[in-house]
Amino acid sequence: MRKSYKFAKKKKIDLPAYKINFRIKAETLRVIDPEGNFLGELQTRDAIRRAEEFGLDLVEVNPSANPPVAKILDYGGFKYKQEKIVREQKKKVKKIETKGIRLSAKISAHDIETRIKQTEKFLGQGHKVKLELILRGRENQHRDIASGVITEFISKVTPPITVEQEISRQGNKLFAVIAPGSNQTNSQP
């Protein structure tokens, strides 16, 4: 049976657990009112009573302080704003993928040129590129030729690049990882 994604649950955003109202265990709190004014150090039950007078919640915003800091505010709105901030931060994070380019020990010159163009395209987009060369059969005895192919390939890629991982071997594979380098152009008048 096919799985339907129409009614899939949305991913929840992880927020720090804030203690509200009667879940606050501290005996005294530094309390801030809804306008941002400092009300002083109050007993927890007095602070909760004040919050009820405003028709809002008492939220412990800094539990590590001595005594903890609590603010009188609408918890639903506060939680929504915190989720919004986290979502915006996630949007701004640039995801760097590692793209793969597969070579062979007997690769032709035209195929190398094609793969170089593809590699430059990936690097231009800001992705890392993993160069992979699989050795088959008797090619395993000529690892020097295979590493020469990878070295030649890296030298033909137009700068700026940085080699993040030198040529290394894992089983019958040789691989290296390259990343876009920093553009150091001085355009001063």
N, C-alpha and C positions, 0 to 999 in steps of 0.2 A: 504494500500500500504506500502511495506517495505521501510524503510529509508536507503539510501545508504550513507556509510561513506567514499566512495572512493574519493569524492571531498570535504571532510570536510575542513573547514578553519583551519589553524594552529593558535594556541593561540598566541596572541601578548604578548610580554614582556613589562611590564610597566617600562618606564624610566622617570626620571625627565624631564620636558619640558625645553629644552634649547632654549634661544632666539638667533636667528641668523640674521646677516646683518641688514636690515632695521627694524626689529622687536625690536631691542634694544632701550629702551626708555631713558637710562641715557645719560647725555650730555657729560661727560668725562669718560674715561675708562683707566684702567691700561692695557696696551697691551703687549702681549708676541708673538714673531714671531714664525714661524714653527720650527726653530732650538732650541727654548726654551730660547732665549735671551730676556731680558726685554727691550722694546722700550720706555718705559716711559708713562706718562699720556698724552693721546691724546683726541681730540674731536672725537665724534662718527663718523662723516662723514669722517674725516681724516683717522681714523682707517679702515673704510670700503674701502676707496680708496687704502690704503696700501694692504689690503687683496686682492683686485681686481688685483693689480700689481703682486702679487704672484700667482694669478689664483685660490685662495682658498676662504674660507668663514671666516667671523668673528663670533666667537661663544662666548657667555657670559658664562664662566665656573663657576664663583663665583659671583652671583648677590648680596649676602649679604654683601660683602666687601664695604668699602667706600674709593674711588670710586670702582665700580664693576670691576672684572678682566675678560678680554676677551682674547681669544687666536685665532691666525690665523691658521686655519687648514682645512683639508678636512672633511666636516661635515658627509658625508656618511661613511667614514672610521672610524671616531670617534664614530658614533652611533653604527656601527657594533661591535667595540671593547667593548663598554659599554654593549651591549646585550650579548656578549660572556662572559664577567665577571659575569653578573647576572646569566646566564645559569650555569656556573661553580659553583657558590655559591649555586644554587638550587640543584645541583647534590650532593654536600657535606652534605646537611642537611639530617639527618637521620629521617625518618618518623617513629614515634612510634605509633603503632596501639593498640587499646584496644580489646583484644580477649575475648570472652564470654565462660564461663563454666557454664552449668546449672546442678544444683543438685536438689534432692528432699528430703523430710523429711524421707522417707522410703527407702533410697538408700542402696543397698547391698554393702558388703565389696569389692567384686571384681570390681563393677562399680566405687567405690571410687578410687581403685588402678589405674584403667584405666584412670580416669579423672586426677589423680595426675600426671601420666606420661605425659599426654597431656599438663597439666599446666606447668610442668617443661620444656617441649619442647618449649612452647611459651615464657617462661621467659628466656630460654637460647638464644632465638633469639632476646631478648631485648624488647619484647612487654609487655604491662601491661595486667593483666587478671582481668576481672570482674566476680566474683562468684555470681551466682544468684540462689535463691531458691524460687520457687513459692509454696505458701500454697493453698491447695484446700480443700474446705468443712470444716470438723471439725479440720483440721490441723491448721486453724487460731487460735484456742483456745490454741494450744501448741507451741507458738512461742519460748519458752525456749528450746524445743527439736530441733527446726529448727536452732536456733542460735548456739546450741551445735554442730550440724552437720557441720556448716560452720567453727566454731572454731577448731574442730577436723581436718577438712580438711586442714586448714591453718597450723596447727601444724605438719601435716604429710608431707607437701611440704618441700623438702630439702632446707636448707639455701644456699645462703643468699637471703632473700626477705625482702621487707619493705611493711608494710600495709599502703597504701596511704589513704584509707578510711575505717574506722571501720565499723562494721556491723550496717546497718541502714535499716529502714523499709519504704517502699513506697507502700501503698495500701496493696495488699496481697503478696508482694514480700519482701524478705530480700536479701540484697546484700552487698558485700564488694569488694574493689579493692586492688589488690596487685601488686607490681612492683618488678623488679629485684633489689636486693640490691647491695652494693659495695663489691667487693672481696677484702678483706684485708688480703692478704697473704704476709708475709715478707720473701722474698727469698734472704737473704743476706749471703754471704760466711762466 
